[in-house]
Amino acid sequence: MSKDARRPGEQDPGTVVVTKTRPKTKRPNMYRVLLLNDDYTPMEFVVHVLERFFNKGREEATRIMLHVHHHGVGECGIYTYEVAETKVTQVMDFARQHQHPLQCVMEKK
């Protein structure tokens, strides 16, 4: 059969078609990092924690701290599991080193 005699869309017998399949990448689960209010940790210490571990500016850190103070809980940020876990550990260790009972937790978003 000549090249021109093939039907439209028909492949040359020597041609191989390779299709690439891309694996579907699943977005990682995200976790909210939360600070819990207590009656002993100084407000200024909480602001410092927010600035140091969550890269918040003074104004935003103060706003979050006041939210924690008035509502009992406040969100510091949303991160992948590993980052959230690290931040919770860093905050808890830092609070203990300074003898404050501040609690930091994470929850699945």
Secondary structure as GFF3:
##gff-version 3
##sequence-region A 1 109
A	DSSP	three_ten_helix	3	5	.	.	.	ID=ss1
A	DSSP	beta_strand	30	36	.	.	.	ID=ss2
A	DSSP	alpha_helix	43	54	.	.	.	ID=ss3
A	DSSP	alpha_helix	58	71	.	.	.	ID=ss4
A	DSSP	beta_strand	73	80	.	.	.	ID=ss5
A	DSSP	alpha_helix	81	97	.	.	.	ID=ss6
A	DSSP	beta_strand	103	108	.	.	.	ID=ss7
###
